[in-house]
Amino acid sequence: MHKRVMDSSASPEEPDKLIVAVEQMVRYVRRSATAGDLSTAAGQALARLGREGPQRLTELARAEGVSQPNMTQLMTRMERAGLVRRTADTSDGRGVLVEVTDAGLALFHRRRAERAQALEELLGELSEPEQRAVRLALPALARAIQDRRPGP
């Protein structure tokens, strides 16, 4: 992992401007996913299960930063809607895994396509050099985040 120091010539306002820009972009892109009329918490949980596969409720709650009882309630509602199902954890007979159903996976893909379209529309409003910079910077930031995640 390469560590780099931020440009020391940047103004003191630059980190604030950058975080505001990231927050605005995330809110905009998240709001663009309307398929299924899911709450933010349900959309994020569905996305995590769609990307990462089946998880124990405790792991899912921890990853999403909510209590286990809240995640249990959310998964119960999503299960009733046919988006997820609970299955036995074969590695631990007492454990339960939550996995996305085919309907949930289809909804995850529709929502991801909506977010991708919203991001493409935003990029379309930028100049070519700005578009290139964003297309280079966002994956680089994603790699940096991935590098910071603790191993299994």
C-alpha positions in Angstrom: 0.0 0.0 0.0 1.4 3.4 -1.0 0.9 6.2 1.4 1.0 9.7 0.0 0.8 13.0 1.7 -1.8 15.5 0.5 -0.5 18.5 -1.3 0.7 20.9 1.3 0.0 23.9 -1.0 -3.8 23.1 -0.7 -5.7 25.7 1.1 -7.2 24.9 4.6 -10.7 25.0 3.0 -9.8 22.2 0.5 -10.6 19.3 2.8 -14.0 20.9 3.7 -14.8 21.5 0.0 -13.9 18.0 -0.9 -16.0 16.4 1.8 -18.9 18.6 1.0 -18.6 17.5 -2.7 -18.4 13.8 -1.8 -21.4 14.1 0.6 -23.4 15.9 -2.1 -22.5 13.3 -4.8 -23.4 10.4 -2.5 -26.7 11.9 -1.6 -27.6 12.7 -5.2 -26.6 9.2 -6.4 -28.4 7.5 -3.5 -31.6 9.5 -4.1 -31.6 8.5 -7.8 -32.2 4.8 -6.9 -36.0 4.7 -6.6 -36.8 1.2 -7.8 -38.6 -0.8 -5.1 -39.3 2.4 -3.0 -36.8 1.1 -0.3 -35.7 3.0 2.7 -32.1 4.1 2.8 -31.3 1.3 5.3 -33.1 -1.4 3.2 -31.4 -0.2 0.0 -27.9 -0.3 1.6 -28.5 -3.7 3.2 -29.8 -5.1 -0.2 -26.8 -3.6 -1.9 -24.4 -5.2 0.5 -26.0 -8.6 0.2 -26.1 -8.2 -3.6 -22.4 -7.4 -3.7 -21.0 -9.6 -1.0 -23.4 -12.5 -0.8 -25.0 -14.2 2.2 -24.1 -12.9 5.7 -25.0 -13.5 9.3 -27.4 -11.0 10.8 -24.7 -9.9 13.3 -22.2 -9.3 10.5 -24.7 -7.4 8.4 -25.8 -5.2 11.4 -22.2 -4.4 12.3 -21.3 -3.6 8.7 -24.3 -1.3 8.3 -23.7 0.3 11.7 -27.1 -0.6 13.2 -28.1 -2.8 16.2 -28.9 -6.4 15.7 -32.5 -6.0 16.7 -33.0 -3.2 14.1 -31.3 -5.3 11.4 -33.5 -8.3 12.4 -36.6 -6.1 12.0 -35.4 -4.8 8.7 -34.6 -8.3 7.4 -38.1 -9.5 8.5 -39.7 -6.7 6.5 -37.5 -7.4 3.5 -38.2 -11.2 3.8 -41.9 -10.5 3.7 -41.4 -8.4 0.6 -39.6 -11.4 -1.0 -36.2 -9.6 -1.3 -34.2 -11.8 1.1 -34.5 -15.2 2.8 -32.9 -16.7 5.8 -31.0 -20.0 5.5 -29.1 -22.2 7.9 -25.4 -21.4 8.2 -23.8 -24.7 7.2 -20.6 -23.8 9.1 -22.5 -23.3 12.3 -25.8 -25.2 12.8 -27.1 -22.5 15.2 -26.3 -19.7 12.9 -28.6 -18.1 10.3 -27.5 -16.5 7.1 -29.5 -13.8 5.2 -29.2 -14.0 1.4 -30.8 -12.0 -1.4 -33.5 -13.7 -3.4 -33.7 -13.6 -7.2 -36.3 -10.8 -6.9 -34.0 -9.0 -4.5 -31.0 -9.4 -6.8 -33.0 -8.1 -9.8 -34.1 -5.1 -7.7 -30.4 -4.5 -6.6 -29.4 -4.5 -10.3 -32.2 -2.1 -11.2 -31.2 0.3 -8.4 -27.5 0.1 -9.3 -28.4 0.9 -12.9 -30.4 3.9 -11.7 -27.4 5.1 -9.7 -25.0 4.6 -12.6 -27.3 6.5 -14.9 -27.4 9.4 -12.4 -23.7 9.5 -12.1 -23.3 9.4 -15.9 -25.7 12.3 -16.2 -23.6 14.3 -13.7 -20.4 13.4 -15.6 -22.0 14.5 -18.8 -22.2 18.0 -17.4 -18.4 18.2 -16.9 -15.7 19.1 -19.4 -13.7 16.3 -20.9 -10.7 16.9 -18.6 -13.0 17.0 -15.6 -14.6 13.7 -16.7 -11.2 12.0 -17.1 -10.1 13.3 -13.7 -13.3 11.9 -12.0 -13.0 8.6 -13.8 -9.5 8.3 -12.6 -10.0 9.6 -9.0 -13.1 7.7 -8.0 -11.7 4.2 -8.6 -8.4 5.3 -6.9 -10.4 6.4 -3.8 -12.3 3.1 -3.9 -9.0 1.1 -4.0 -7.7 3.2 -1.0 -10.9 2.4 0.9 -10.6 -1.3 0.0 -6.9 -1.3 1.2 -8.0 0.0 4.6 -10.5 -2.8 5.2 -9.4 -5.4 7.7 -8.9 -8.9 6.3 -11.3 -11.8 7.0 
